[in-house]
Amino acid sequence: YVKQLYLRQQQPGQLVPIGQLASVMGVTPGTATSMVKALADSGLVEYAPRSGVRLTRGGELLALHVLRRHRLIELFLVKMLGMDWSEVHHEAEELEHAISEKVLQAIDSALGHPLVDPHGDPIPSAKGRIAPGSALSLAACGLRRRVRICRVLDQQPKFLQLAERLGLMPGAVVRVEDRDEVAGTMIVSHADGAAVTLGVAAGRQILVE
C-alpha cells in the first residue's frame, strides 16, 4: 500500500483518493479504507475521510525501502538470470518481501550498485534517497534532436514488448523526426537511420534526455 501511494503522489503531500488506491490494489474501497486506517494508526499515513490519504515521512521512507528491493530484484532477474524485462514485475512483487537485507546487499554489490532498474526507474539508495528526474517524454522533446531513451513509464507487459519491438528501450539513441498532433502519431528514427511510427500517447510513456 505505501509503495503504491508513493508512486501516485505526484507532489509531496498530495492526497490520493481512496477509490484510486482501491482500484490499483484490486480491492473494494471498504477494504482499502480499513488498511489505510491501520496504516494511519501506525503513523505511516495521514487519512482525511472523504478526501484521501497521503504518506507521512515515515511512510515515504518505508515505500522507498520497498521500491529499492523491487527494482534491484527486477534488475537482478534481467541481468543475472536472463529473464525478459516485460515479465519481471510480478516476480519482483513476490520476492521483494521474502529476501533478507543481507541477500539484498549481495544483489546490490553483484550488480555494481546500479542507479536504475531495467525500465530506467531510479533505484533508491539504502538511506532512502532517490535522484530527482528532469527528463522529457518523446511526445514533448524537440524535433530532429538526438536524445537517449532513459525510462519507460508504462510497464505493462504488452507495452514493454512493443517498446522492445520498436527498439525504444533505455539506452537507445533516437530522434523525433515528425509529430502530428491531429493524427496522434509521430515518426522516430534510430541512429542507423531506421524509422518507426509511434502513437503520441505511447510517446508520453517514454522518457528521454
N, C-alpha and C positions, 0 to 999 in steps of 0.2 A: 504493500500500500504506500509506504513512504517513497519508494522508488518511483512509482507511477505519479505521485503527487509532485515530486521534484521535476520530472520530465514535463509536466503540464503547467508548472508555474513559470510562465514566460518572463515574469518580472518578480523580483524579490517581494514577498509578502502578498502576492496576488492570491485571491480566493479562487479555489477550484470548486465548481458546483458538485454537489453530491451525486446528481444524476450522471454527470460526465465520468466521475470516478467509478460509479457502479457499472457503467457501460464498459469501460476499459478493463475492469476486473472480472466482468462476466457474471455479476451477481445482481440481486434486486437492490433498489435504493435502501430498503429497510435493513438489509444485511450490511451494506456499506456504512450506513449510519451507526449501526451497533459497533462496527470495528473502529470507526472514527472516534466514537465516544471513548472506547477503550484506549486508543492512542492518545487522546486528549488527557485522560486520567494518568497516562504515563509521561506526560509532558512533551510528547513528540509532535503534537499538532495543536493548533487553536481552531476550535469549531464554533462557527456562528450559525445557529439554526436559521433555515430558510435563505441563507446567503452562501455558505460554502465552508471550505476548510483550507488552512494553509499550514505549512510546516513551521515549527519553531527552529531555532538554531540547532538544537539537539537532533531534531528530526532531519534537518538538512545533512548533518554530519553522518547520521546513520544511512541516509539514502545514498550519499557519496561513497560510503563504505561498501554498500551492496552493488552500486554501479561499478566500482573498481573490480570487485570479484567477477561480476558478469562479463565485463569487457575483456579482462585478462583471460578468462576461460574461453571466450569466443576466439580470441587471437591464438591461444594455445591449440584449440581444436583445428583451426585452419592451418597454422604454420607447422605444428609438430605432428599432427595426426592426419593432415591432408584432407580434412572434411571441406565440403562446399560451403562458401560463405553465406549461401541462402538457406542453409539448414541448421546453423549452429545456435541460433537464438533460443529455440526450445530446449536444446541440450544444456545450454548455459543456465536457463531458468531452473532446470532440475539440479544442476551441480553447484550453483552459487551458494546454496545453504548447507551443502554437505561437506565441502572440503574444509580442512583446518587452516588456520592462519599460517602455519608452518609450510603446508603444501602450497598455499597461495604465494608466499615469499619465494619458494623454489621455482614456481612457474614464472614469476616476475623476473627472477635472475636468469633463468634459462632463455627467456625471450629478449634479454638485454635491456630490461627496464623500459619498455615501449611507452610512447606517449599517446598512441591512438590504437583503436581496435581495427578489425578488417574492414569495417564500413567507414572508417575515418572519425568515429566518435572519440572524443578525448577521454583518456583514462585518468581518473582522479588519482592523486598521489596518496601514499599511505597516511598522510596527515590530513586528508580531506580537502586538498586544494585542486582546483581544476582550471586549466588555462582558458582565458576568455577567447571567444571566437569573433572574427570580423570578416568572414568570407561572404561572398555574394553567390547567388544562385545563377545557373546557366540562363535562367529566364530574365535576369536583371543585369548581367555583365555587359560590357561594351562589345560592339560588333567588331569582328576581324582582329581581335586582340588575343595573343597566346595566353592561355590560362591553364592551370593544372587542377584537375579534379581532386578535392581533398576530403569530401564527405558525402555520403548518400543518406538522406534523412529517412526516406521510406524504406523500411527493412522487411516488408512483406516478401515472402519467397518469390512470388511472380515478378515483382518489380526488380528485385536483385538479379533475377535471371535475365530480365530484359536489359538491364544496365550492362551486365556481362556480355550479352549477345551483341550489344551495340558498341562495346569497347569503352564504356563510360564508367570505369571503375577508378577508385582513388589511385592517384599517380599518373593517370593518363593526361597527356598534354593535348589540348584541343583549341579550336576557335569556333565561335558562333558566327557563321557566315551571313546568315539572314534570319530574320524573325518576323513572322506575320501574325500580329496580334488578332486580326479579324478572323483568320482561318485557325488560329490557335496552334500553329506549327512553327518549327524552327529547324534550320539546317546547321549541323555541327560537323566540322571537318577534323580529321586526325592529322598528326604530324606527317604521316605517309601520304596524305592527300585524299584518303578515303573519306567519303561524306555519308552521314546518316541523317534521317529525318526523325525528329522527336517532337512530341506534343509539348506546348509551353507549360501545361500543368505538370507534366513529368519533369520538365527542366527546373521547375521550382524546388524539386526534391533533391537536386544535385548541386552541391556547393563547390565553388572554385576559388582559387586565389592566384 
